[in-house]
Amino acid sequence: MDATFDLLTLSLLPGLQPRTAAALRARASAAEVLAQPDAHGDLLSERARRDALGGAARRLAEAESERARRAGIAIVGLDDSGYPRLLREIADPPLVLYVKGSLSSRDDEATVAIVGSRAASPSGAALARAMARELAAAGATVVSGFARGIDTAAHRGALEGGGRTFAVLGSGLECVYPAENAPLVEQVVERGAVLSELPLTWGPRPGHFPRRNRIIAGLSRGVVVVEAQHKSGALITARLALDGGREVMAVPGHPSLPAAAGTNALIRDGARLVRDAADVALELGFEIRPVEAQPKPASVLLSRLRVDKPATLEELIDGSGRSVPELLAELTELELAQQVRRLPGPLYLRR
């Protein structure tokens, strides 16, 4: 029987968690565990042993394989040559990955995770987007979790930079979450991959996201946290990266801002302070090539700004058809690109 199919069957046993799967793999091959599940009764539940012996697990794996085939989704086993080397090195790597797109990468490729708050500030989202854009343009692969806020900004930035991005889901690939990101899936697939270790139709659950976070950390040479409150999932990703010997970096923020509490704590505890893509590249040992940022909405906004007369935020909003957060994000991107200068007030001038 095919080794990847055996791994898939093992992964689908009821109640199997990543650490349990790793413990089983340390004892025997997937085929051996499935052939003699009662020998591993300390790790497998009674139902899991019954499903393995009675053939229910294999029938489920056959149905899952066929569903993936029809959807154009590859199932990559832990022992396959296409399985990412860095991810294989973690303590509890996924037995299988469901992959849409191309997951292949060079061993020397810079893979950088950019993660942070779902409730990102406009400036935080703009910074993550600009950072990802420059890193991707320099040849790095940007990894993130496809969540709202910082994650989505990172994926979009990588696409704008013409580079690759890996989106790791906390749900199955046929149950994309959040739903508003569904149109982004095909764009990511064209330049990289959308992936998950969860069965295709599984929806998002709170327990799925820490599992997803270990994959994000495992795929990456370094993890950058842009914004995070004290109990943010991004901090779990950072801790897992640290445990795996990966570089952990964080963007500082004003101490009065809740979104800076987590990143400032990371820096206090030893994470590298980074301000932009150049700082990240320096930490990971590769070079950033200068690129010209060209955010499409910002070009319209630039035409409304003057070099000799500052404009208020209210003046820019008037008649623009944009929300305040959208406008602030665009203004921040223009500031980062040194095309706009912000004055007290706040007032904005074109440089």
Beta strands, then each sheet from edge to edge (+ up, - down):
strand 1: 74-77
strand 2: 96-101
strand 3: 111-115
strand 4: 141-144
strand 5: 164-168
strand 6: 193-196
strand 7: 222-225
strand 8: 247-250
strand 9: 272-273
strand 10: 311-312
strand 11: 340-343
strand 12: 347-350
sheet 1: 1+ 2- 6+ 5+ 4+ 3+ 7+ 8+ 9+
sheet 2: 10+ 12- 11+
end
